[in-house]
Amino acid sequence: MTCRQCGTEIADKALICYRCGTATTEAKSKPAAARKSVWPIVATLVAVVLLLTVGLFVGRTASGDASRVFSWAVAALSVVIVVLRAYARRR
């Protein structure tokens, strides 16, 4: 068989030309185009802002230790959401 790019004689079972690197056959399937969406980031930011807003509102309107614990729990939940999203993006 001859290479369709450079004309070099190559083996019949060769997948690529050893001289120029051109594939001897067409790909069976094309790779999916990598498409990055901004919506997951926006949704995460909106969720974090809403949690922090609710936490601050409850912390200011309620009195006692329960409101402080709730505010810290909301802040911790926000951090967990951001960390999980960052971890999911790396995979």
N, CA, C and O atoms as CSV, one atom per row, in Angstrom:
chain,resi,resn,atom,element,x,y,z
A,1,MET,N,N,0.866,-1.162,0.000
A,1,MET,CA,C,0.000,0.000,0.000
A,1,MET,C,C,0.917,1.232,0.000
A,1,MET,O,O,2.026,1.200,0.533
A,2,THR,N,N,0.430,2.300,-0.604
A,2,THR,CA,C,1.195,3.548,-0.605
A,2,THR,C,C,0.462,4.587,0.226
A,2,THR,O,O,-0.767,4.601,0.291
A,3,CYS,N,N,1.227,5.441,0.851
A,3,CYS,CA,C,0.653,6.506,1.673
A,3,CYS,C,C,-0.046,7.510,0.775
A,3,CYS,O,O,0.501,7.912,-0.251
A,4,ARG,N,N,-1.229,7.911,1.144
A,4,ARG,CA,C,-1.985,8.873,0.332
A,4,ARG,C,C,-1.444,10.289,0.460
A,4,ARG,O,O,-1.770,11.146,-0.360
A,5,GLN,N,N,-0.628,10.550,1.468
A,5,GLN,CA,C,-0.066,11.887,1.678
A,5,GLN,C,C,1.287,12.052,0.988
A,5,GLN,O,O,1.488,12.986,0.212
A,6,CYS,N,N,2.219,11.127,1.279
A,6,CYS,CA,C,3.591,11.308,0.781
A,6,CYS,C,C,3.985,10.298,-0.285
A,6,CYS,O,O,5.026,10.469,-0.920
A,7,GLY,N,N,3.191,9.246,-0.507
A,7,GLY,CA,C,3.479,8.273,-1.547
A,7,GLY,C,C,4.463,7.193,-1.153
A,7,GLY,O,O,4.853,6.396,-2.006
A,8,THR,N,N,4.882,7.130,0.092
A,8,THR,CA,C,5.819,6.118,0.569
A,8,THR,C,C,5.143,4.758,0.612
A,8,THR,O,O,3.970,4.651,0.972
A,9,GLU,N,N,5.880,3.726,0.247
A,9,GLU,CA,C,5.363,2.363,0.323
A,9,GLU,C,C,5.345,1.931,1.794
A,9,GLU,O,O,6.377,1.966,2.463
A,10,ILE,N,N,4.182,1.526,2.291
A,10,ILE,CA,C,4.042,1.096,3.687
A,10,ILE,C,C,3.357,-0.262,3.727
A,10,ILE,O,O,2.785,-0.700,2.728
A,11,ALA,N,N,3.410,-0.927,4.866
A,11,ALA,CA,C,2.803,-2.248,5.025
A,11,ALA,C,C,1.284,-2.155,4.869
A,11,ALA,O,O,0.674,-1.122,5.145
A,12,ASP,N,N,0.698,-3.255,4.423
A,12,ASP,CA,C,-0.755,-3.280,4.205
A,12,ASP,C,C,-1.551,-3.110,5.494
A,12,ASP,O,O,-2.651,-2.556,5.476
A,13,LYS,N,N,-1.005,-3.580,6.608
A,13,LYS,CA,C,-1.713,-3.498,7.889
A,13,LYS,C,C,-1.337,-2.261,8.704
A,13,LYS,O,O,-1.756,-2.131,9.854
A,14,ALA,N,N,-0.569,-1.370,8.133
A,14,ALA,CA,C,-0.124,-0.183,8.868
A,14,ALA,C,C,-1.304,0.729,9.170
A,14,ALA,O,O,-2.193,0.913,8.337
A,15,LEU,N,N,-1.301,1.291,10.357
A,15,LEU,CA,C,-2.352,2.238,10.746
A,15,LEU,C,C,-1.977,3.667,10.370
A,15,LEU,O,O,-2.837,4.488,10.053
A,16,ILE,N,N,-0.675,3.948,10.412
A,16,ILE,CA,C,-0.185,5.271,10.032
A,16,ILE,C,C,1.073,5.114,9.185
A,16,ILE,O,O,1.746,4.085,9.239
A,17,CYS,N,N,1.372,6.120,8.424
A,17,CYS,CA,C,2.590,6.135,7.623
A,17,CYS,C,C,3.779,6.402,8.547
A,17,CYS,O,O,3.753,7.340,9.344
A,18,TYR,N,N,4.824,5.571,8.437
A,18,TYR,CA,C,5.990,5.755,9.305
A,18,TYR,C,C,6.793,6.987,8.927
A,18,TYR,O,O,7.599,7.466,9.724
A,19,ARG,N,N,6.588,7.505,7.730
A,19,ARG,CA,C,7.381,8.653,7.282
A,19,ARG,C,C,6.709,9.990,7.627
A,19,ARG,O,O,7.354,10.886,8.173
A,20,CYS,N,N,5.435,10.122,7.312
A,20,CYS,CA,C,4.772,11.426,7.533
A,20,CYS,C,C,3.750,11.398,8.666
A,20,CYS,O,O,3.338,12.457,9.137
A,21,GLY,N,N,3.325,10.198,9.122
A,21,GLY,CA,C,2.392,10.113,10.238
A,21,GLY,C,C,0.923,10.192,9.859
A,21,GLY,O,O,0.058,10.240,10.733
A,22,THR,N,N,0.636,10.205,8.582
A,22,THR,CA,C,-0.759,10.285,8.139
A,22,THR,C,C,-1.466,8.957,8.385
A,22,THR,O,O,-0.890,7.895,8.148
A,23,ALA,N,N,-2.705,9.008,8.856
A,23,ALA,CA,C,-3.493,7.800,9.089
A,23,ALA,C,C,-3.829,7.142,7.764
A,23,ALA,O,O,-4.073,7.821,6.766
A,24,THR,N,N,-3.839,5.809,7.759
A,24,THR,CA,C,-4.140,5.089,6.527
A,24,THR,C,C,-5.638,4.875,6.330
A,24,THR,O,O,-6.077,4.587,5.216
A,25,THR,N,N,-6.425,5.011,7.390
A,25,THR,CA,C,-7.874,4.860,7.297
A,25,THR,C,C,-8.545,6.060,7.941
A,25,THR,O,O,-7.936,6.790,8.723
A,26,GLU,N,N,-9.786,6.243,7.604
A,26,GLU,CA,C,-10.569,7.315,8.221
A,26,GLU,C,C,-11.013,6.885,9.614
A,26,GLU,O,O,-11.237,5.700,9.860
A,27,ALA,N,N,-11.136,7.834,10.511
A,27,ALA,CA,C,-11.599,7.536,11.864
A,27,ALA,C,C,-13.042,7.043,11.821
A,27,ALA,O,O,-13.855,7.543,11.044
A,28,LYS,N,N,-13.354,6.050,12.671
A,28,LYS,CA,C,-14.711,5.511,12.709
A,28,LYS,C,C,-15.686,6.484,13.345
A,28,LYS,O,O,-16.846,6.570,12.940
A,29,SER,N,N,-15.218,7.205,14.330
A,29,SER,CA,C,-16.072,8.191,14.976
A,29,SER,C,C,-15.238,9.416,15.314
A,29,SER,O,O,-14.036,9.325,15.563
A,30,LYS,N,N,-15.886,10.533,15.317
A,30,LYS,CA,C,-15.194,11.776,15.652
A,30,LYS,C,C,-15.331,12.031,17.146
A,30,LYS,O,O,-16.390,11.776,17.720
A,31,PRO,N,N,-14.275,12.532,17.783
A,31,PRO,CA,C,-14.365,12.828,19.215
A,31,PRO,C,C,-15.367,13.950,19.464
A,31,PRO,O,O,-15.520,14.865,18.655
A,32,ALA,N,N,-16.034,13.854,20.591
A,32,ALA,CA,C,-17.011,14.880,20.957
A,32,ALA,C,C,-16.294,16.199,21.209
A,32,ALA,O,O,-15.220,16.241,21.810
A,33,ALA,N,N,-16.896,17.240,20.749
A,33,ALA,CA,C,-16.314,18.567,20.943
A,33,ALA,C,C,-16.414,18.942,22.422
A,33,ALA,O,O,-17.468,18.804,23.043
A,34,ALA,N,N,-15.316,19.411,22.962
A,34,ALA,CA,C,-15.307,19.848,24.360
A,34,ALA,C,C,-16.029,21.180,24.458
A,34,ALA,O,O,-15.612,22.181,23.877
A,35,ARG,N,N,-17.109,21.166,25.200
A,35,ARG,CA,C,-17.910,22.375,25.329
A,35,ARG,C,C,-18.010,22.726,26.798
A,35,ARG,O,O,-18.546,21.968,27.606
A,36,LYS,N,N,-17.494,23.867,27.118
A,36,LYS,CA,C,-17.526,24.292,28.517
A,36,LYS,C,C,-18.739,25.185,28.732
A,36,LYS,O,O,-18.964,26.164,28.020
A,37,SER,N,N,-19.496,24.811,29.729
A,37,SER,CA,C,-20.683,25.572,30.063
A,37,SER,C,C,-20.424,26.410,31.306
A,37,SER,O,O,-19.742,25.975,32.234
A,38,VAL,N,N,-20.969,27.601,31.309
A,38,VAL,CA,C,-20.799,28.518,32.426
A,38,VAL,C,C,-21.912,28.330,33.452
A,38,VAL,O,O,-21.784,28.775,34.592
A,39,TRP,N,N,-22.995,27.678,33.058
A,39,TRP,CA,C,-24.162,27.574,33.928
A,39,TRP,C,C,-23.907,26.847,35.244
A,39,TRP,O,O,-24.450,27.284,36.259
A,40,PRO,N,N,-23.125,25.774,35.305
A,40,PRO,CA,C,-22.876,25.152,36.614
A,40,PRO,C,C,-22.163,26.093,37.582
A,40,PRO,O,O,-22.443,26.077,38.781
A,41,ILE,N,N,-21.259,26.899,37.078
A,41,ILE,CA,C,-20.557,27.853,37.936
A,41,ILE,C,C,-21.529,28.916,38.435
A,41,ILE,O,O,-21.514,29.273,39.613
A,42,VAL,N,N,-22.369,29.416,37.545
A,42,VAL,CA,C,-23.348,30.442,37.923
A,42,VAL,C,C,-24.325,29.876,38.952
A,42,VAL,O,O,-24.657,30.546,39.930
A,43,ALA,N,N,-24.784,28.640,38.731
A,43,ALA,CA,C,-25.719,28.025,39.677
A,43,ALA,C,C,-25.067,27.839,41.048
A,43,ALA,O,O,-25.718,28.043,42.073
A,44,THR,N,N,-23.805,27.457,41.075
A,44,THR,CA,C,-23.098,27.296,42.344
A,44,THR,C,C,-22.974,28.628,43.062
A,44,THR,O,O,-23.229,28.713,44.263
A,45,LEU,N,N,-22.587,29.657,42.346
A,45,LEU,CA,C,-22.453,30.977,42.963
A,45,LEU,C,C,-23.788,31.492,43.500
A,45,LEU,O,O,-23.846,32.071,44.585
A,46,VAL,N,N,-24.852,31.282,42.740
A,46,VAL,CA,C,-26.180,31.717,43.203
A,46,VAL,C,C,-26.573,30.955,44.469
A,46,VAL,O,O,-27.113,31.545,45.404
A,47,ALA,N,N,-26.305,29.647,44.501
A,47,ALA,CA,C,-26.637,28.855,45.688
A,47,ALA,C,C,-25.849,29.324,46.902
A,47,ALA,O,O,-26.399,29.425,47.998
A,48,VAL,N,N,-24.570,29.609,46.716
A,48,VAL,CA,C,-23.745,30.069,47.833
A,48,VAL,C,C,-24.221,31.427,48.332
A,48,VAL,O,O,-24.314,31.647,49.540
A,49,VAL,N,N,-24.521,32.336,47.414
A,49,VAL,CA,C,-24.996,33.666,47.809
A,49,VAL,C,C,-26.326,33.555,48.551
A,49,VAL,O,O,-26.528,34.234,49.558
A,50,LEU,N,N,-27.231,32.712,48.068
A,50,LEU,CA,C,-28.517,32.536,48.753
A,50,LEU,C,C,-28.334,31.944,50.147
A,50,LEU,O,O,-28.978,32.386,51.098
A,51,LEU,N,N,-27.463,30.950,50.273
A,51,LEU,CA,C,-27.219,30.369,51.600
A,51,LEU,C,C,-26.623,31.395,52.556
A,51,LEU,O,O,-27.035,31.491,53.712
A,52,LEU,N,N,-25.665,32.147,52.076
A,52,LEU,CA,C,-25.065,33.166,52.943
A,52,LEU,C,C,-26.070,34.251,53.314
A,52,LEU,O,O,-26.080,34.724,54.451
A,53,THR,N,N,-26.909,34.644,52.372
A,53,THR,CA,C,-27.929,35.651,52.658
A,53,THR,C,C,-28.921,35.146,53.712
A,53,THR,O,O,-29.260,35.867,54.650
A,54,VAL,N,N,-29.374,33.921,53.550
A,54,VAL,CA,C,-30.301,33.347,54.535
A,54,VAL,C,C,-29.621,33.239,55.895
A,54,VAL,O,O,-30.218,33.554,56.925
A,55,GLY,N,N,-28.371,32.791,55.890
A,55,GLY,CA,C,-27.641,32.675,57.152
A,55,GLY,C,C,-27.477,34.011,57.852
A,55,GLY,O,O,-27.663,34.101,59.066
A,56,LEU,N,N,-27.135,35.041,57.110
A,56,LEU,CA,C,-26.988,36.371,57.703
A,56,LEU,C,C,-28.323,36.917,58.189
A,56,LEU,O,O,-28.392,37.528,59.256
A,57,PHE,N,N,-29.379,36.703,57.419
A,57,PHE,CA,C,-30.699,37.186,57.813
A,57,PHE,C,C,-31.171,36.516,59.093
A,57,PHE,O,O,-31.660,37.182,60.005
A,58,VAL,N,N,-31.023,35.196,59.160
A,58,VAL,CA,C,-31.446,34.472,60.358
A,58,VAL,C,C,-30.558,34.853,61.533
A,58,VAL,O,O,-31.039,34.970,62.659
A,59,GLY,N,N,-29.279,35.047,61.287
A,59,GLY,CA,C,-28.355,35.417,62.350
A,59,GLY,C,C,-28.666,36.778,62.942
A,59,GLY,O,O,-28.450,36.994,64.134
A,60,ARG,N,N,-29.167,37.694,62.140
A,60,ARG,CA,C,-29.469,39.042,62.624
A,60,ARG,C,C,-30.861,39.136,63.268
A,60,ARG,O,O,-31.069,39.928,64.187
A,61,THR,N,N,-31.798,38.335,62.787
A,61,THR,CA,C,-33.159,38.435,63.323
A,61,THR,C,C,-33.374,37.590,64.573
A,61,THR,O,O,-34.127,37.986,65.462
A,62,ALA,N,N,-32.732,36.449,64.650
A,62,ALA,CA,C,-32.915,35.582,65.814
A,62,ALA,C,C,-31.930,35.977,66.904
A,62,ALA,O,O,-30.930,36.650,66.651
A,63,SER,N,N,-32.233,35.547,68.107
A,63,SER,CA,C,-31.320,35.858,69.205
A,63,SER,C,C,-30.857,34.560,69.854
A,63,SER,O,O,-31.549,33.542,69.805
A,64,GLY,N,N,-29.690,34.613,70.454
A,64,GLY,CA,C,-29.186,33.442,71.172
A,64,GLY,C,C,-28.114,32.705,70.402
A,64,GLY,O,O,-27.708,33.086,69.304
A,65,ASP,N,N,-27.673,31.619,71.040
A,65,ASP,CA,C,-26.600,30.809,70.470
A,65,ASP,C,C,-27.040,30.029,69.243
A,65,ASP,O,O,-26.215,29.723,68.381
A,66,ALA,N,N,-28.313,29.704,69.146
A,66,ALA,CA,C,-28.796,28.904,68.014
A,66,ALA,C,C,-28.584,29.634,66.698
A,66,ALA,O,O,-28.253,29.005,65.693
A,67,SER,N,N,-28.768,30.948,66.682
A,67,SER,CA,C,-28.597,31.693,65.440
A,67,SER,C,C,-27.139,31.710,65.000
A,67,SER,O,O,-26.845,31.649,63.807
A,68,ARG,N,N,-26.229,31.793,65.962
A,68,ARG,CA,C,-24.800,31.786,65.623
A,68,ARG,C,C,-24.399,30.427,65.047
A,68,ARG,O,O,-23.654,30.360,64.070
A,69,VAL,N,N,-24.889,29.354,65.649
A,69,VAL,CA,C,-24.590,28.009,65.154
A,69,VAL,C,C,-25.170,27.831,63.753
A,69,VAL,O,O,-24.526,27.251,62.879
A,70,PHE,N,N,-26.376,28.328,63.544
A,70,PHE,CA,C,-27.009,28.228,62.233
A,70,PHE,C,C,-26.209,29.004,61.195
A,70,PHE,O,O,-26.009,28.520,60.081
A,71,SER,N,N,-25.757,30.183,61.542
A,71,SER,CA,C,-24.959,30.980,60.608
A,71,SER,C,C,-23.669,30.262,60.234
A,71,SER,O,O,-23.281,30.249,59.066
A,72,TRP,N,N,-23.014,29.673,61.205
A,72,TRP,CA,C,-21.783,28.931,60.922
A,72,TRP,C,C,-22.077,27.692,60.084
A,72,TRP,O,O,-21.285,27.330,59.214
A,73,ALA,N,N,-23.203,27.043,60.339
A,73,ALA,CA,C,-23.569,25.859,59.557
A,73,ALA,C,C,-23.830,26.225,58.101
A,73,ALA,O,O,-23.427,25.496,57.195
A,74,VAL,N,N,-24.498,27.344,57.873
A,74,VAL,CA,C,-24.757,27.798,56.503
A,74,VAL,C,C,-23.451,28.151,55.808
A,74,VAL,O,O,-23.260,27.812,54.640
A,75,ALA,N,N,-22.550,28.829,56.511
A,75,ALA,CA,C,-21.258,29.175,55.925
A,75,ALA,C,C,-20.459,27.906,55.596
A,75,ALA,O,O,-19.827,27.822,54.543
A,76,ALA,N,N,-20.491,26.932,56.494
A,76,ALA,CA,C,-19.781,25.674,56.243
A,76,ALA,C,C,-20.381,24.930,55.061
A,76,ALA,O,O,-19.649,24.356,54.254
A,77,LEU,N,N,-21.690,24.932,54.953
A,77,LEU,CA,C,-22.364,24.294,53.826
A,77,LEU,C,C,-21.979,24.971,52.517
A,77,LEU,O,O,-21.786,24.299,51.504
A,78,SER,N,N,-21.867,26.274,52.530
A,78,SER,CA,C,-21.443,27.008,51.336
A,78,SER,C,C,-20.037,26.610,50.921
A,78,SER,O,O,-19.765,26.416,49.736
A,79,VAL,N,N,-19.154,26.491,51.885
A,79,VAL,CA,C,-17.776,26.084,51.583
A,79,VAL,C,C,-17.753,24.659,51.026
A,79,VAL,O,O,-17.012,24.374,50.085
A,80,VAL,N,N,-18.554,23.773,51.596
A,80,VAL,CA,C,-18.611,22.399,51.115
A,80,VAL,C,C,-19.099,22.357,49.667
A,80,VAL,O,O,-18.563,21.604,48.854
A,81,ILE,N,N,-20.103,23.152,49.346
A,81,ILE,CA,C,-20.611,23.198,47.972
A,81,ILE,C,C,-19.516,23.641,47.009
A,81,ILE,O,O,-19.333,23.031,45.955
A,82,VAL,N,N,-18.799,24.680,47.355
A,82,VAL,CA,C,-17.738,25.183,46.483
A,82,VAL,C,C,-16.626,24.157,46.323
A,82,VAL,O,O,-16.116,23.967,45.219
A,83,VAL,N,N,-16.246,23.499,47.400
A,83,VAL,CA,C,-15.190,22.492,47.335
A,83,VAL,C,C,-15.622,21.299,46.481
A,83,VAL,O,O,-14.836,20.801,45.675
A,84,LEU,N,N,-16.854,20.839,46.648
A,84,LEU,CA,C,-17.343,19.716,45.848
A,84,LEU,C,C,-17.407,20.063,44.367
A,84,LEU,O,O,-17.083,19.232,43.518
A,85,ARG,N,N,-17.819,21.271,44.057
A,85,ARG,CA,C,-17.850,21.704,42.646
A,85,ARG,C,C,-16.439,21.758,42.071
A,85,ARG,O,O,-16.218,21.353,40.929
A,86,ALA,N,N,-15.495,22.249,42.844
A,86,ALA,CA,C,-14.109,22.312,42.374
A,86,ALA,C,C,-13.567,20.899,42.149
A,86,ALA,O,O,-12.873,20.652,41.162
A,87,TYR,N,N,-13.878,19.975,43.056
A,87,TYR,CA,C,-13.440,18.601,42.911
A,87,TYR,C,C,-14.065,17.950,41.690
A,87,TYR,O,O,-13.385,17.225,40.963
A,88,ALA,N,N,-15.346,18.194,41.451
A,88,ALA,CA,C,-16.042,17.620,40.315
A,88,ALA,C,C,-15.481,18.134,38.989
A,88,ALA,O,O,-15.456,17.400,38.001
A,89,ARG,N,N,-15.038,19.375,38.964
A,89,ARG,CA,C,-14.469,19.935,37.728
A,89,ARG,C,C,-13.126,19.318,37.403
A,89,ARG,O,O,-12.768,19.215,36.229
A,90,ARG,N,N,-12.376,18.906,38.405
A,90,ARG,CA,C,-11.056,18.311,38.171
A,90,ARG,C,C,-11.169,16.907,37.587
A,90,ARG,O,O,-10.245,16.457,36.909
A,91,ARG,N,N,-12.253,16.213,37.825
A,91,ARG,CA,C,-12.412,14.835,37.360
A,91,ARG,C,C,-12.822,14.778,35.955
A,91,ARG,O,O,-12.999,13.690,35.408
